[in-house]
Amino acid sequence: MKEEDKKIIIKLPKPLPYQKDILNWVDNNGIKYISFLKSRQSGGSFLMRMIVIKWGLETKNEKLGYCCPTYKICRTFYSELIEKVKPFIAESN
């Protein structure tokens, strides 16, 4: 089997109904930038982590960005993201 023919299957958690709507919209419209209004404690960071992981795995040589209102939130987001993908990282700097 060729290296490029190998597939890795990653099961992401099942999104909530409103999260599923956003994920479907992102997948089916070929967009590059996302901005949406949500209430607190509604799973927005969780949803964005799923999108970042999915886009990161589907694209090559692309940079992904995520903006947070504070450094603390950004640090938490990044730490949780790395924790989720760490088993799949072959090499890091």
Backbone hydrogen bonds, N-H to C=O, Kabsch-Sander energy under -0.5 kcal/mol:
donor,donor_aa,acceptor,acceptor_aa,energy
5,D,2,K,-0.9
6,K,2,K,-0.6
6,K,3,E,-1.0
10,I,8,I,-0.6
11,K,9,I,-0.5
12,L,10,I,-0.7
20,K,16,L,-2.8
21,D,17,P,-1.7
22,I,18,Y,-1.6
23,L,19,Q,-2.7
24,N,20,K,-2.7
25,W,21,D,-2.1
26,V,22,I,-2.6
27,D,23,L,-2.5
28,N,24,N,-2.2
29,N,25,W,-0.8
29,N,26,V,-0.5
30,G,26,V,-0.6
31,I,26,V,-0.7
42,S,39,S,-0.8
47,L,43,G,-2.4
48,M,44,G,-2.6
49,R,45,S,-2.4
50,M,46,F,-1.9
51,I,47,L,-2.1
52,V,48,M,-2.9
53,I,49,R,-2.6
54,K,50,M,-2.6
55,W,51,I,-3.1
56,G,52,V,-2.7
57,L,53,I,-1.9
58,E,54,K,-1.8
59,T,55,W,-1.7
74,C,70,T,-1.9
75,R,71,Y,-3.0
76,T,72,K,-2.2
77,F,73,I,-2.7
78,Y,74,C,-2.8
79,S,75,R,-2.5
80,E,76,T,-2.5
81,L,77,F,-2.2
82,I,78,Y,-2.7
83,E,79,S,-2.1
84,K,80,E,-1.6
85,V,81,L,-1.9
86,K,82,I,-1.8
88,F,85,V,-2.1
89,I,85,V,-0.6
89,I,86,K,-1.3
90,A,88,F,-0.6
